[in-house]
Each structure stands twice: as C-alpha cells, then as structure tokens.
Amino acid sequence: MPDPDGQEVAVGEIATPVRPTADGRGVLRAALRSRRAALAGSSVLACLHQTGEALVPVLIGVVVDRAVDGGSPAELAGWLAVLAADFVLLSGSFRWGSRLGQRTAELVAHDLRGALVRKVLDPGGGARNGLLSGEVSSIAVQDARRVGALHMMLPLAVAAVAAIAVSAVALLWSSVVLGALVLLGTPPLLWATRRMARPLEAGSAAEQQDAALASAVATDLVRGLRVLRGIGAEDAAVARYAVASRRSLGAAVRAGRAGALLDGGVQAATGLFIALVAGVGGWLALSGSVSIGGLIAAVGLAQFLLGPLTMVAFVNAGIAQARASAERIAAVLARPAEVDTPEGDGPLPDAHRGRRLELRAVATAHLPALDLAVGPGEIVGLVAEPSAAQDLVAVLGRELDPRHGELRLDGVPAGRLPVTDFRREVLVERHDGVLFRGPVRENVAAGRARPTAPAMAAAAADEVVDALPDGADSDVGERGQALSGGQRQRVALARALAADAPVLVLHEPTTAVDSVTEARIAGGVRGLRADRTTLLVTSSPTLLAATDRVVLVLADGTTAHGRHAELLERHAAYRAVVSR
C-alpha cells in the first residue's frame, strides 16, 4: 500500500491497533507509542535543524572577530566553510525532519481512523450509541488529525528546548551574565505560556463538540431534504440547524479569542525577555566585557530565541487541542457493545437449503415472550406492534440481546455462534435499507459474482431500471437519494434476495410501493425463496396472503396462529391491524 510519500508500506505498519481506553491520555499514549521510532527520528532531525539555526549568529560573530582581529585568510575561509556546512546541515535536517514528522502524523491519524472504523463496524455495535453520524465522521476526520499532529508538534517542542539550551551555552561562552540570564529566565517563561494555554484547551473541547453537532445536524438535514419538503418542515429544520450553527460559531469565537490572547501574551512576554537579553548584551559590549563578534552573536541569539519560545507556545496550543480530541476519540472507543460477541464454536455446516430459525420465549422491552419456529422452505408472516416488531428485527439481526429467552439456528444457540457467522446465515433487511453511491447494478450485486436478474425481477426492481436514464448503470446517489422511496425499497429488496441467505428476515419491505407492484413482489419473493427460510415482519395483507402461515403477537403477550384468510375471518384484532 502506498504511503503519503508514494512509497510502499506494509498494511500492518499502517493499521497499528489502538486499543479502547477510558480516557484521552490513554489514546495519546497509545498514539505516541505506535510510532515512537519515527517520533524519535523526527525529533533528532528537528534538534539538528534548531541547533544549526542557533549556531548561525555564533559563527557569524566568530567570522567578524577573525576579520576585525586581522586573522589569516585561510583561517577566515575555514570559518566561512564551517558556516556554509552549518547551512547545509540545518536545511537538510529541516527537509527530512519535516517530511518524517508529516508522514508520521498522517499515519497516526490513519491508525486512529482505522480504530474508530473498527469500533463502528464491530459486530457488537455501540459506537454510535447516542451520537449522530455526522459527529462520528467529525471525530474520525478532525479529531484524529489533531491527535496525529502531535507527531509534528512534539519534535518541535524538543527542538525548541534544544535550541534554547544551545543558545544558553553559546551565550555562556560569550558572557556568563548573558548565559545565566537565559538559563534562569527561560523556565518561568515556559511555565507562563503553559498557564496561558489552559483557557484554549477548555475552549477547544467546546468548539470541537459544537462543530461536530452542527455538522451532524447539517448531514441529517441534507439526507432528509426530500422528506422535509414533502411534509413542509424545511423552516423548522433550518431553524434547528441555525441554533446548532450559532452555538458552534460562539464556541469557535471563544476558542479563537483564547488563542489570540495566548499568542498576544506569548509575543509580549518573549519580546520583553529578548529585549532584556539584548539590552544587557549591549551594556556589556559598551563596558568592554564582550567583543564585537560576541555582541553580534548575543543580539542574533536573542532574536533567534523568539522562534523557539514562540514554538513552545504553538506546541502548547496544539497539545491542548489534541487532548480535547483524544477525549472525544476515547469516548467512542470505550463505548460498551450493545450485544454480546462471544468467539463461539465456529461456523455451522454448509446449508444446501434454509435453516431452522427458533425463538424460545424471547422477550425485550417491547416484545412479549415469543415462541416461534420457521423451518426450511417456509414463508412465515409475523404481525406485531411497531415497537415490538422493531425489537424483534434487532434481535434477529444480533443488534440487541433479548432480556429473556434464547435464539437458535438449526438447534444451536445464537450465543454459541460468532456474530459475523450468524449474520452470514441470517440476513435482516429493514424497510429503510441504505443504498450506497454507485450504479444500481453494483448495489444489487454487493460485490458478489452470482446472477442478479432473478432477484431484480422478484423485487420488481427491473421496472426501476427500465425507468432510469442509464438503466442498471444509473447512479443511485448518496444513500440512494437519487431514487424515490419506492424505487429505493425495491433495489434494497433485490439486493437482499440476491444474497440468497439461508434465512431472510424482511421488515416491511413494501411500505413505499403501490398495491399492484406489491402483489408482484409478494409472488416474486415466494417463488424465489421456495427452498429457503423466510420471515416477513409486516402488516401488509398482500404480503401476508402469500405466506404459509401468520403469527399475530399482541401487546399483552397472547399470540394467534393461522393462515392469513383464516385469521381475517375469525380474529378481530388481526383484522384491525392489517386493515389500517
């Protein structure tokens, strides 16, 4: 895999695991440890660069002294060669140190994004619990980048300290008074800049939180624009975004104010300090305690020190932002799973037909204890209250653990099967199935090499293709937004049917299609799933009429079983539900 420099890097090198942790400090430590060799290398190169910069005024002072004192041309040429070599050293170390630091920062950000993606894709779920998708995206992009930037900032901090140390030694060589002044004055100055960075750290956390929320609200607004227009709720949605945007703006202004105060305070403090050093150096030169070259070196070093001291303030601000970002990353990585994900006993034997799906007294917050068995070749309909149906679908998709009871597949408890293996056997397709940007053909095939035409026909998605300008090559848009609700449902259903899973659970797959199309879909699903196991969680009479039997689940926990026509005739509650 190519790295940011275009070179080849092993996948294992990039995807260094970042383990879940309870706090931001753990994230920072893990990020720094994952690339400690590169961090050390860039720090050494940064120190060489800053040392070379600090030596420039010293060497210039030596050259001036040799010229004033009437030194030999050879000696003068030698010192000029040393000065040239110093420029080569500082320019080369800057180039390679910056390149290594930037590369490492990008790789660490990549590592963190990988850890967040693994958390989002974890079979147990939980990463997005309480978060909007826009917030997760903001954390994966902005916060990961800020934590990764530490690998550029810490070498700068180390180099700044090295530059101050070299400058102090050089000043001590020129004058003990100047050297002592720098050595004694620098620590209080660094402490003051650290104290001034604390308001920025607090403001940065609030800014990132509110910016992520505004991004999330904007994302949801764009995704639901068609629905909002249909119900005339655009003004309310825009007002909601305006509130979030104003909060984000206020937090950004406060963080910017804190940053400006930090920059101004640091500039003022360092300016006063450098003026003090230069003033003492001038007084020493007038008194004859320092040579002309020494004075040039002292003034040059005093001016040079502005860079390292300002760099320390810059690094403090970056560390403050990285800490806030690390806390947000840690909060996502440490979120508990929504379902248990045991290693299990391994995959089931291959299924040539469907598998037997059983629920034994399965109960959730909204679903009363349910006993249900669906065998291979059966198409069973299930009618329940919307909240109970949602819970049942979540349990069957292993997105929610039941409070009581047990889910079994071919007699094997679901808890003994790896979640990923279970989901390969039991495919759950919700009524609001998400499509991915790209052609209809690729969405239905979903990376599989099996034929899709039968599934397209069974889901009446062939009519969708016929109505699109480029047929099956038409782009469905982001999350399928280029299609109508009914078209999107049919393409998603075709994708589910094309997967040919041993067990298929369909949750209200025809809520957005007309009655004629729904009747065609009912016949198509029955024909295509003849030797598989299919559970239709729906209240559609057209789909229920195509099932082998129906199970009615009432809120009080009672159930009724029978064919659709029989239940219509003898069960008033069933008639009330399916006729709504």
C-alpha positions as CSV (number, residue, x, y, z in Angstrom):
1,M,0.0,0.0,0.0
2,P,1.5,3.4,-0.9
3,D,2.2,5.8,2.0
4,P,1.7,9.6,1.8
5,D,5.2,9.9,0.2
6,G,4.3,7.5,-2.6
7,Q,6.5,4.7,-1.1
8,E,5.3,1.2,-0.4
9,V,4.4,0.5,3.2
10,A,3.1,-2.8,4.7
11,V,-0.6,-2.8,5.7
12,G,0.3,-4.0,9.1
13,E,2.6,-1.0,9.6
14,I,-0.2,1.5,8.9
15,A,-3.0,-0.3,10.7
16,T,-1.4,-0.3,14.1
17,P,-4.1,-1.3,16.6
18,V,-5.2,1.4,19.0
19,R,-6.9,-0.4,21.9
20,P,-10.1,1.0,23.5
21,T,-9.3,3.2,26.6
22,A,-11.2,5.0,29.2
23,D,-9.6,8.4,28.8
24,G,-7.9,10.7,26.4
25,R,-4.5,10.3,28.0
26,G,-4.6,6.6,27.1
27,V,-5.3,7.5,23.4
28,L,-2.4,9.9,23.4
29,R,0.0,7.4,24.9
30,A,-1.1,4.7,22.5
31,A,-0.7,7.0,19.5
32,L,2.8,8.1,20.6
33,R,3.9,4.5,21.3
34,S,2.7,3.3,18.0
35,R,5.2,5.4,16.1
36,R,7.9,6.0,18.7
37,A,10.8,5.2,16.3
38,A,9.6,7.8,13.8
39,L,8.9,10.3,16.5
40,A,12.5,9.9,17.9
41,G,13.9,10.2,14.4
42,S,12.0,13.4,13.5
43,S,12.9,14.8,17.0
44,V,16.6,14.2,16.3
45,L,16.4,15.9,12.9
46,A,14.4,18.8,14.3
47,C,17.1,19.3,17.0
48,L,19.8,19.3,14.4
49,H,17.9,22.0,12.5
50,Q,17.4,24.2,15.5
51,T,21.0,23.7,16.7
52,G,22.2,24.7,13.2
53,E,19.9,27.8,13.4
54,A,21.3,28.7,16.8
55,L,24.9,28.4,15.6
56,V,24.4,30.8,12.7
57,P,24.8,34.0,14.7
58,V,27.6,32.4,16.8
59,L,29.6,31.5,13.6
60,I,28.9,34.9,12.1
61,G,30.3,36.5,15.3
62,V,33.4,34.3,15.1
63,V,33.9,35.3,11.4
64,V,33.5,39.0,12.3
65,D,36.0,38.7,15.2
66,R,38.5,37.0,12.9
67,A,38.2,39.7,10.3
68,V,38.5,42.5,12.8
69,D,41.4,40.9,14.6
70,G,43.3,40.5,11.3
71,G,43.2,36.7,11.2
72,S,44.8,34.9,8.3
73,P,42.8,34.4,5.0
74,A,43.0,30.7,5.4
75,E,41.5,30.8,8.9
76,L,38.8,33.1,7.8
77,A,38.0,30.9,4.8
78,G,37.8,27.9,7.1
79,W,35.2,29.5,9.4
80,L,33.2,30.6,6.3
81,A,33.3,26.9,5.2
82,V,32.0,25.9,8.6
83,L,29.2,28.4,8.3
84,A,28.3,27.0,4.9
85,A,28.3,23.5,6.3
86,D,26.1,24.6,9.1
87,F,23.5,25.9,6.5
88,V,23.7,22.6,4.6
89,L,23.1,20.8,7.9
90,L,20.1,22.9,9.0
91,S,18.4,22.9,5.6
92,G,18.8,19.2,5.1
93,S,17.6,18.3,8.6
94,F,14.6,20.6,8.2
95,R,13.6,19.0,5.0
96,W,13.9,15.4,6.1
97,G,12.6,16.0,9.7
98,S,9.5,17.8,8.4
99,R,8.9,15.1,5.9
100,L,9.2,12.3,8.5
101,G,7.0,14.3,11.0
102,Q,4.3,14.9,8.5
103,R,4.3,11.3,7.3
104,T,4.1,10.0,10.8
105,A,1.3,12.4,11.7
106,E,-0.7,11.2,8.7
107,L,-0.1,7.6,9.6
108,V,-1.1,8.0,13.2
109,A,-4.3,9.8,12.1
110,H,-4.9,6.9,9.8
111,D,-4.4,4.4,12.6
112,L,-6.9,6.3,14.8
113,R,-9.4,6.4,11.9
114,G,-8.9,2.7,11.5
115,A,-9.6,2.1,15.2
116,L,-12.8,4.2,15.0
117,V,-14.0,2.4,11.9
118,R,-13.3,-1.0,13.5
119,K,-15.4,0.2,16.5
120,V,-18.2,1.4,14.2
121,L,-18.1,-2.0,12.3
122,D,-17.7,-4.1,15.5
123,P,-20.4,-6.8,15.5
124,G,-21.4,-5.8,19.0
125,G,-22.2,-2.3,17.9
126,G,-22.3,0.6,20.4
127,A,-20.0,3.1,18.7
128,R,-22.9,5.3,17.5
129,N,-25.0,4.9,20.6
130,G,-26.1,8.5,21.4
131,L,-24.1,10.0,18.6
132,L,-25.3,11.3,15.2
133,S,-23.5,10.0,12.1
134,G,-22.1,13.5,11.5
135,E,-20.5,13.5,14.9
136,V,-18.8,10.2,14.3
137,S,-17.4,11.5,11.0
138,S,-16.1,14.7,12.6
139,I,-14.3,12.7,15.3
140,A,-12.8,10.3,12.7
141,V,-11.6,13.2,10.5
142,Q,-10.9,16.3,12.6
143,D,-10.0,14.8,16.0
144,A,-7.9,12.0,14.5
145,R,-6.0,14.6,12.5
146,R,-5.3,16.8,15.6
147,V,-4.0,13.8,17.7
148,G,-1.8,12.8,14.7
149,A,-0.4,16.3,14.6
150,L,1.3,15.7,17.9
151,H,3.9,13.8,16.0
152,M,4.8,17.1,14.3
153,M,4.5,19.2,17.4
154,L,6.4,17.2,19.9
155,P,9.6,17.2,17.8
156,L,9.2,20.9,17.5
157,A,9.0,21.2,21.3
158,V,12.1,19.0,21.8
159,A,13.9,21.0,19.2
160,A,12.9,24.3,20.8
161,V,14.3,23.1,24.2
162,A,17.5,22.0,22.4
163,A,17.7,25.4,20.7
164,I,17.3,27.3,24.0
165,A,20.0,25.0,25.6
166,V,22.4,25.6,22.7
167,S,21.7,29.3,22.8
168,A,22.4,29.4,26.5
169,V,25.7,27.6,26.1
170,A,26.7,29.9,23.3
171,L,25.8,32.9,25.4
172,L,27.7,31.5,28.4
173,W,30.7,31.1,26.1
174,S,30.3,34.8,25.1
175,S,29.3,36.0,28.6
176,V,28.5,34.3,31.8
177,V,26.0,37.0,32.6
178,L,24.1,36.6,29.4
179,G,24.1,32.8,29.6
180,A,22.8,32.8,33.2
181,L,20.1,35.3,32.2
182,V,18.8,33.0,29.5
183,L,19.0,29.9,31.7
184,L,17.2,31.5,34.7
185,G,14.7,33.4,32.6
186,T,13.5,30.6,30.3
187,P,11.8,28.2,32.7
188,P,9.4,30.9,34.2
189,L,8.6,32.0,30.6
190,L,7.8,28.4,29.6
191,W,5.6,28.0,32.7
192,A,3.7,31.2,31.9
193,T,3.0,30.1,28.4
194,R,1.7,26.7,29.6
195,R,-0.7,28.5,32.1
196,M,-1.9,30.8,29.3
197,A,-2.8,27.8,27.1
198,R,-5.3,26.3,29.6
199,P,-8.3,28.5,28.5
200,L,-7.6,27.5,24.9
201,E,-7.7,23.8,25.9
202,A,-11.1,24.2,27.5
203,G,-12.4,26.3,24.6
204,S,-11.1,23.9,22.1
205,A,-13.1,21.0,23.6
206,A,-16.3,23.0,23.4
207,E,-15.6,24.2,19.9
208,Q,-15.0,20.7,18.6
209,Q,-18.1,19.3,20.3
210,D,-20.4,22.1,18.9
211,A,-18.8,21.9,15.5
212,A,-19.4,18.2,15.3
213,L,-23.1,18.6,16.4
214,A,-23.6,21.3,13.7
215,S,-22.0,19.0,11.1
216,A,-24.3,16.2,12.2
217,V,-27.4,18.3,12.0
218,A,-26.4,19.6,8.5
219,T,-25.8,16.0,7.4
220,D,-29.2,14.8,8.6
221,L,-30.9,17.8,7.0
222,V,-29.4,17.1,3.6
223,R,-30.2,13.4,3.8
224,G,-33.8,14.1,4.8
225,L,-34.4,17.1,2.5
226,R,-36.9,15.3,0.3
227,V,-39.0,14.1,3.2
228,L,-38.8,17.6,4.8
229,R,-40.1,19.2,1.6
230,G,-42.9,16.6,1.4
231,I,-44.2,17.5,4.9
232,G,-43.4,21.2,4.7
233,A,-40.9,21.2,7.6
234,E,-38.0,22.9,5.9
235,D,-38.3,26.0,8.1
236,A,-38.2,24.0,11.3
237,A,-35.2,22.0,10.1
238,V,-33.3,25.2,9.1
239,A,-34.2,26.8,12.4
240,R,-32.7,23.7,14.2
241,Y,-29.6,23.9,12.2
242,A,-29.3,27.7,12.8
243,V,-29.4,27.1,16.6
244,A,-26.6,24.5,16.3
245,S,-24.6,26.7,13.9
246,R,-24.8,29.7,16.3
247,R,-23.6,27.5,19.2
248,S,-20.7,26.3,17.0
249,L,-19.9,29.9,16.0
250,G,-19.9,31.1,19.6
251,A,-17.6,28.3,20.7
252,A,-15.3,29.0,17.7
253,V,-15.2,32.7,18.6
254,R,-14.4,31.9,22.3
255,A,-11.7,29.4,21.3
256,G,-10.3,32.0,18.8
257,R,-10.3,34.7,21.5
258,A,-8.4,32.3,23.8
259,G,-5.9,31.6,21.0
260,A,-5.5,35.2,20.3
261,L,-4.9,36.0,24.0
262,L,-2.4,33.2,24.1
263,D,-0.5,34.4,21.0
264,G,-0.5,38.0,22.2
265,G,0.6,37.1,25.7
266,V,3.4,34.9,24.5
267,Q,4.6,37.5,22.0
268,A,4.6,40.2,24.7
269,A,6.4,38.1,27.2
270,T,9.0,36.8,24.8
271,G,9.5,40.2,23.4
272,L,10.3,41.7,26.8
273,F,12.6,38.8,27.6
274,I,14.5,39.2,24.4
275,A,14.7,43.0,24.8
276,L,16.2,42.4,28.3
277,V,18.8,40.0,26.9
278,A,19.7,42.4,24.0
279,G,19.9,45.3,26.5
280,V,22.2,43.5,28.9
281,G,24.4,42.4,25.9
282,G,24.7,46.0,24.7
283,W,25.7,47.2,28.1
284,L,28.3,44.5,28.4
285,A,29.7,45.4,24.9
286,L,30.0,49.1,25.9
287,S,31.8,48.1,29.1
288,G,34.3,46.0,27.0
289,S,33.2,42.7,28.6
290,V,32.0,41.3,25.2
291,S,33.7,41.6,21.9
292,I,32.1,42.9,18.7
293,G,31.6,39.4,17.5
294,G,30.2,38.4,20.8
295,L,27.7,41.2,20.7
296,I,26.6,40.2,17.2
297,A,26.2,36.6,18.5
298,A,24.3,37.8,21.5
299,V,21.9,40.0,19.6
300,G,21.4,37.4,16.9
301,L,20.8,34.7,19.5
302,A,18.3,37.0,21.3
303,Q,16.4,37.5,18.1
304,F,16.7,33.8,17.3
305,L,15.2,32.8,20.7
306,L,11.9,34.4,19.6
307,G,11.4,31.4,17.3
308,P,11.9,28.6,19.8
309,L,9.9,30.4,22.5
310,T,7.0,31.1,20.1
311,M,7.2,27.5,19.0
312,V,6.7,26.3,22.6
313,A,3.5,28.4,22.8
314,F,2.4,27.0,19.5
315,V,3.0,23.4,20.7
316,N,1.2,24.1,23.9
317,A,-1.9,25.2,21.9
318,G,-1.6,22.1,19.7
319,I,-1.3,19.8,22.8
320,A,-4.4,21.5,24.3
321,Q,-6.4,20.7,21.1
322,A,-5.0,17.2,20.9
323,R,-6.1,16.4,24.4
324,A,-9.6,17.6,23.8
325,S,-9.7,15.5,20.6
326,A,-8.2,12.5,22.3
327,E,-11.0,12.6,24.9
328,R,-13.6,12.5,22.2
329,I,-11.9,9.6,20.5
330,A,-11.6,7.7,23.7
331,A,-15.3,8.3,24.5
332,V,-16.2,6.5,21.2
333,L,-13.6,3.7,21.6
334,A,-14.7,2.9,25.1
335,R,-18.4,2.7,24.4
336,P,-19.8,-0.6,25.5
337,A,-21.1,-3.1,23.0
338,E,-24.9,-3.4,22.5
339,V,-24.8,-7.2,22.1
340,D,-22.5,-9.9,23.5
341,T,-20.0,-11.0,20.9
342,P,-18.5,-14.3,22.1
343,E,-16.0,-16.1,19.9
344,G,-18.4,-19.0,19.6
345,D,-18.0,-22.6,18.4
346,G,-17.3,-21.7,14.8
347,P,-19.5,-21.7,11.7
348,L,-22.4,-24.0,11.1
349,P,-22.1,-26.7,8.4
350,D,-23.0,-25.5,4.9
351,A,-26.7,-25.2,4.2
352,H,-28.0,-26.5,0.9
353,R,-31.4,-25.2,1.8
354,G,-32.7,-23.0,4.5
355,R,-32.0,-23.3,8.2
356,R,-34.4,-23.7,11.1
357,L,-34.9,-20.4,13.0
358,E,-36.3,-20.7,16.5
359,L,-37.2,-18.2,19.2
360,R,-37.8,-19.6,22.6
361,A,-39.6,-17.2,24.9
362,V,-37.6,-14.3,23.5
363,A,-38.6,-11.1,25.2
364,T,-37.3,-7.5,25.0
365,A,-38.5,-4.1,26.5
366,H,-41.4,-4.0,23.9
367,L,-41.7,-7.6,22.7
368,P,-43.5,-10.0,25.0
369,A,-42.2,-13.5,25.4
370,L,-42.4,-15.1,21.9
371,D,-42.1,-18.7,20.8
372,L,-41.6,-19.1,17.1
373,A,-40.1,-21.6,14.7
374,V,-39.6,-21.2,11.0
375,G,-38.3,-24.2,9.0
376,P,-36.6,-24.5,5.6
377,G,-38.9,-23.8,2.7
378,E,-41.4,-21.9,4.9
379,I,-42.5,-18.3,4.4
380,V,-44.0,-17.1,7.7
381,G,-45.6,-13.7,8.3
382,L,-45.4,-12.0,11.7
383,V,-47.7,-9.2,12.8
384,A,-46.9,-7.1,15.9
385,E,-47.0,-3.6,17.2
386,P,-44.3,-1.4,15.6
387,S,-42.1,-1.2,18.7
388,A,-42.3,-4.9,19.2
389,A,-41.5,-5.5,15.5
390,Q,-38.5,-3.2,15.7
391,D,-37.2,-5.1,18.7
392,L,-37.7,-8.4,17.1
393,V,-35.8,-7.3,13.9
394,A,-33.0,-6.0,16.1
395,V,-32.8,-9.4,18.0
396,L,-32.8,-11.4,14.7
397,G,-30.0,-9.1,13.4
398,R,-28.0,-9.6,16.5
399,E,-28.1,-5.9,17.2
400,L,-30.0,-6.3,20.5
401,D,-29.7,-9.0,23.1
402,P,-33.1,-10.2,24.4
403,R,-33.9,-9.7,28.1
404,H,-35.1,-13.3,28.3
405,G,-35.2,-16.4,26.1
406,E,-33.0,-17.8,23.5
407,L,-32.5,-17.5,19.8
408,R,-31.5,-20.7,18.0
409,L,-30.3,-21.6,14.4
410,D,-30.5,-25.2,13.4
411,G,-30.8,-26.0,17.1
412,V,-27.6,-24.2,18.0
413,P,-28.0,-21.2,20.4
414,A,-27.1,-18.0,18.8
415,G,-24.8,-17.1,21.7
416,R,-22.5,-20.0,20.7
417,L,-22.0,-18.7,17.2
418,P,-19.7,-15.8,16.2
419,V,-21.9,-12.8,15.4
420,T,-20.4,-12.4,12.0
421,D,-21.1,-16.1,11.1
422,F,-24.7,-15.7,12.4
423,R,-25.3,-12.7,10.2
424,R,-24.0,-14.5,7.2
425,E,-26.7,-17.1,7.8
426,V,-29.5,-14.8,8.8
427,L,-29.9,-11.7,6.7
428,V,-32.1,-8.9,8.0
429,E,-33.4,-6.3,5.5
430,R,-35.1,-3.3,7.1
431,H,-37.8,-1.2,5.4
432,D,-35.3,1.7,5.2
433,G,-32.4,-0.2,3.8
434,V,-29.5,2.0,2.9
435,L,-28.1,2.1,-0.6
436,F,-24.5,3.1,-1.4
437,R,-23.4,5.6,-4.0
438,G,-22.9,3.9,-7.3
439,P,-24.8,2.1,-10.1
440,V,-27.9,0.1,-9.4
441,R,-26.1,-3.0,-10.7
442,E,-23.3,-2.7,-8.1
443,N,-25.8,-2.1,-5.2
444,V,-27.8,-5.2,-6.1
445,A,-24.7,-7.4,-6.6
446,A,-23.0,-6.1,-3.5
447,G,-19.6,-7.5,-4.6
448,R,-21.0,-11.0,-5.3
449,A,-20.5,-12.8,-8.5
450,R,-23.9,-14.6,-8.6
451,P,-26.7,-13.7,-11.1
452,T,-28.9,-10.8,-10.0
453,A,-31.6,-10.8,-12.7
454,P,-34.0,-13.2,-10.8
455,A,-33.7,-11.1,-7.7
456,M,-34.3,-7.9,-9.7
457,A,-37.4,-9.4,-11.2
458,A,-38.8,-10.8,-7.9
459,A,-38.4,-7.4,-6.2
460,A,-39.8,-5.6,-9.3
461,A,-36.6,-3.7,-9.4
462,D,-36.4,-4.4,-13.2
463,E,-39.1,-1.8,-13.6
464,V,-36.9,0.7,-11.7
465,V,-34.0,0.0,-14.1
466,D,-36.3,0.5,-17.1
467,A,-37.3,3.9,-15.8
468,L,-33.8,5.2,-15.2
469,P,-31.8,7.1,-17.9
470,D,-28.8,4.7,-17.8
471,G,-30.6,1.6,-16.8
472,A,-28.7,-0.6,-14.3
473,D,-25.7,1.7,-14.7
474,S,-27.6,4.7,-13.3
475,D,-26.1,6.1,-10.1
476,V,-28.4,5.9,-7.1
477,G,-26.8,8.9,-5.4
478,E,-25.7,9.3,-1.8
479,R,-27.7,6.8,0.3
480,G,-29.9,6.2,-2.7
481,Q,-31.3,9.8,-2.7
482,A,-31.4,9.9,-6.5
483,L,-34.3,7.4,-6.3
484,S,-37.8,7.7,-5.0
485,G,-38.7,5.9,-1.8
486,G,-40.4,3.1,-3.6
487,Q,-37.5,2.7,-6.1
488,R,-35.1,2.6,-3.2
489,Q,-37.0,-0.1,-1.4
490,R,-37.2,-2.3,-4.4
491,V,-33.5,-2.0,-5.1
492,A,-32.7,-2.8,-1.5
493,L,-35.1,-5.8,-1.6
494,A,-33.4,-7.1,-4.7
495,R,-30.0,-6.9,-3.0
496,A,-31.4,-8.9,-0.1
497,L,-32.9,-11.5,-2.4
498,A,-29.7,-11.7,-4.5
499,A,-27.7,-12.6,-1.4
500,D,-29.6,-15.9,-1.2
501,A,-29.2,-16.2,2.5
502,P,-30.4,-19.4,4.2
503,V,-32.6,-17.3,6.4
504,L,-34.1,-14.0,5.3
505,V,-36.0,-11.6,7.5
506,L,-37.8,-8.8,5.7
507,H,-39.2,-5.9,7.7
508,E,-42.0,-4.0,6.0
509,P,-40.3,-4.2,2.6
510,T,-43.2,-2.6,0.6
511,T,-44.3,0.4,2.6
512,A,-43.4,2.8,-0.3
513,V,-44.7,0.8,-3.3
514,D,-48.2,0.7,-4.9
515,S,-50.6,-2.2,-4.5
516,V,-50.0,-3.6,-8.0
517,T,-46.2,-3.7,-7.5
518,E,-46.7,-5.1,-4.0
519,A,-48.7,-8.0,-5.4
520,R,-45.9,-8.7,-7.9
521,I,-43.3,-8.6,-5.2
522,A,-45.3,-11.0,-3.0
523,G,-45.3,-13.6,-5.8
524,G,-41.7,-12.9,-6.6
525,V,-40.5,-13.4,-3.0
526,R,-42.5,-16.6,-2.7
527,G,-41.1,-18.1,-5.9
528,L,-37.5,-17.1,-5.3
529,R,-37.4,-18.3,-1.6
530,A,-39.2,-21.6,-2.2
531,D,-36.5,-23.7,-0.6
532,R,-35.2,-21.2,1.9
533,T,-36.4,-19.9,5.3
534,T,-38.2,-16.5,5.2
535,L,-39.8,-14.4,7.9
536,L,-41.9,-11.4,6.8
537,V,-42.4,-8.9,9.6
538,T,-45.2,-6.9,8.2
539,S,-48.8,-5.8,8.4
540,S,-49.3,-5.8,4.6
541,P,-52.3,-8.0,3.7
542,T,-50.9,-8.5,0.3
543,L,-47.6,-10.0,1.6
544,L,-49.3,-11.9,4.4
545,A,-51.6,-13.6,1.9
546,A,-48.5,-15.0,0.2
547,T,-47.2,-16.7,3.4
548,D,-47.6,-20.2,4.5
549,R,-48.9,-19.1,7.9
550,V,-49.1,-15.9,10.1
551,V,-48.2,-15.3,13.7
552,L,-50.0,-12.4,15.4
553,V,-48.3,-11.0,18.5
554,L,-50.5,-8.8,20.8
555,A,-49.2,-6.3,23.3
556,D,-50.4,-8.4,26.2
557,G,-48.3,-11.3,25.1
558,T,-51.0,-13.5,23.6
559,T,-50.5,-14.9,20.1
560,A,-52.6,-16.3,17.3
561,H,-51.5,-18.6,14.5
562,G,-53.1,-19.5,11.2
563,R,-53.3,-18.7,7.5
564,H,-54.0,-15.1,6.5
565,A,-57.5,-15.8,5.3
566,E,-58.4,-17.7,8.5
567,L,-57.2,-15.0,10.8
568,L,-59.0,-12.4,8.9
569,E,-62.2,-14.3,9.3
570,R,-62.0,-15.3,13.0
571,H,-59.7,-12.7,14.7
572,A,-60.9,-9.1,15.2
573,A,-57.6,-7.8,16.4
574,Y,-55.9,-9.2,13.3
575,R,-58.4,-7.6,11.0
576,A,-57.9,-4.3,12.8
577,V,-54.1,-4.4,12.4
578,V,-53.9,-5.4,8.7
579,S,-56.7,-3.1,7.6
580,R,-55.0,0.1,8.9
